[in-house]
Amino acid sequence: MFRILGNRRQLCDGFSRRDWLHVGGLGFLGMGMADVLRLQDVSSQQAHGAPASGDRSSLDSTFGRAKRCILLLPYGSPPQHETFDPKPGAPEEIQGELKAIPTSVPGYQVGEYLPKISRVADRLTVIRSMTHPFPVHCTAYVTSGIPDYSPALESRPRDPKLWPYIGSVVDYVTSRRESGALPRVPRNMALPWKMNSRGGPKSAAVQAGPYAAFLGPAYDPVLTDFDGEGSRKSIKISPAGGKKHEVYDPYAGMKPDGRFTLAGAKRRDSVTLERQNRRNSLLSRFGQARRQLDRNAESQSFDRYQQLALSLLSTTHVHQALDIHQESDAMRNGYGMNLFGQSCLAARRLVEAGSRFVTVFWDEYAFLNTDWDTHWNHFYRLKDRLLPGFDQGFSKLILDLEDRGLLDDTLVVWMSEHGRTPKFNKNAGRDHWSRVYSIAMAGAGVGRGNIIGESDRLAGDVKSHPVSPKDILATILHLMGIDAHTTIPDRQDRPVPVAGTGVLRPEIFRGA
């Protein structure tokens, strides 16, 4: 069952009385009256004169502008101070070791280890006033409409309380619009591996990542595996005991022969025509038997899962798209011969091949809390591998898409769970901080050289223009042609708004 509240081109004109009756029942889903009133207030403002006519025109022109989206998710959370919101005038105990450098946007600075990003800042919208109340690893909170969160949910990816990942929402809505047809390349894919699966012995307890929740596993992102080795040693300090380890970390540098493959899938050339025909026949008979049963949501999801699996076995399009070795050495080196850079290159190839939503994780490797989760060794980690890899891979992705004529209809988003504390802890690290942090967006109707919001002098609190992660979700969905008022039914057939309490932020389109 699929419902859309009002016209899907309605944008933010306000809810109908029937819509509000639906929303009135969302208290069962964790949405309080304050959230409902916030949505009502924003809708009312926009219906009575705001946005202005120019903004309304930009909203209409940007709806569905993004044919595809690449979401870059650095797990553990980059610091705002050393990336998009440096504070050169702050005390040394806040500013730290790194300085600020100018960018191609007059008056705007970034951290000194982002020289390449500084030169493409005029293609970006940077939001320096992101905020939410959960300073914990909360991947599912910032990438879904779920209104509340607890640390326990991060280790229970199949918890029934969770809501669908934004890529799963895009896949689900698109599938319904296209009458369930399977594309030649999955609409919703993720690189380089199952999130939190390579973080060492304790990673089994941390299972964060994007999942389809009540939409069923058929709408989970199609995962890849990375088969390759690191080429550079990186010093990592294990959380237990503080012991130092030298690890060949592919995020610091990888051997060029590394490859991406579909997770758990055999290549097409390993499946004979006879075996493929048997599988087709078996699937057909299975489908005939199942049609005699009640077709509830779970069985429909399972059926789609089987079809998707068979489709992946029978097509070469995905395998070809993942084959980064088809690119020139110059192109591969331009992205950086490290796992993040090569994952960005593979993501570009996937969206070129037809995937609608590709997620690139910058994940933990070998030991938890040793990558972007910089509770200790903050500056060593930033300077050794994190900032150089981010600088090269992100900037090259923007320029490569632009050179290919794809940036105008490809949305690129760099965001994470939260930011880092203004003050350093006793281990020379910055801890979790969600009161203010920064993200960056580009392409597909997003403003160019657009700096939104401001933090205070310490980058510790929002000074102006607070933006919620849910607002970013609503804006991404709008750009991808999905009204943020769209609802999907949960397991109890209750309408769940795809962006939760998020509202469209037209200022993101300013200067596009």
Number of C-alpha atoms within 10 A of each C-alpha: 9 12 11 17 20 17 10 14 16 14 22 21 15 21 19 11 9 11 16 15 11 16 19 14 15 20 12 9 17 14 18 15 13 10 17 17 12 14 18 15 13 16 19 16 14 16 14 11 10 14 18 11 10 9 15 17 11 18 22 14 13 22 21 21 20 25 19 25 28 25 23 24 20 23 25 28 25 28 27 26 27 24 22 26 25 26 25 19 11 14 12 12 10 21 21 20 9 19 16 22 16 16 21 15 18 10 7 18 22 23 24 18 22 23 17 18 26 22 14 20 26 19 25 24 26 24 22 26 26 27 23 19 13 19 18 19 24 23 21 24 24 25 26 27 25 24 19 13 18 12 12 12 21 22 18 16 19 17 13 12 16 23 30 28 29 26 28 27 24 24 24 23 20 18 16 12 10 11 9 12 11 14 14 17 23 24 25 23 26 27 31 28 22 21 22 22 19 17 19 14 11 13 19 12 12 19 17 21 22 23 25 24 23 22 23 21 18 23 28 23 25 23 21 20 17 18 12 15 18 20 18 18 14 20 17 23 18 16 14 7 7 10 9 11 14 11 17 18 22 22 27 23 22 21 15 18 10 18 20 22 22 22 15 9 14 13 15 15 11 9 12 10 12 9 11 15 11 12 13 14 12 12 16 12 11 12 13 11 10 14 10 8 9 9 12 9 17 15 15 15 18 15 17 19 17 13 16 20 13 16 16 21 20 17 15 15 15 20 18 15 23 23 16 23 14 10 13 10 12 9 14 20 17 18 25 27 25 26 29 30 28 27 28 26 26 25 29 23 19 27 23 16 17 18 25 25 27 28 24 23 24 27 27 24 21 21 20 23 19 23 27 23 25 24 22 22 17 21 18 14 20 21 13 13 18 21 21 17 24 25 20 22 26 24 22 24 21 23 15 18 19 16 10 9 11 21 22 17 22 29 26 26 22 18 24 26 27 32 29 29 25 24 19 18 12 9 11 16 17 24 22 22 24 21 22 27 33 29 23 18 24 28 26 26 25 30 22 22 22 25 22 19 17 21 23 13 17 19 29 21 20 20 15 13 14 19 23 18 25 25 21 24 26 28 26 29 26 26 28 25 21 23 28 29 30 22 23 22 17 19 13 7 11 16 22 23 24 29 32 26 25 24 25 25 18 16 17 23 23 17 13 19
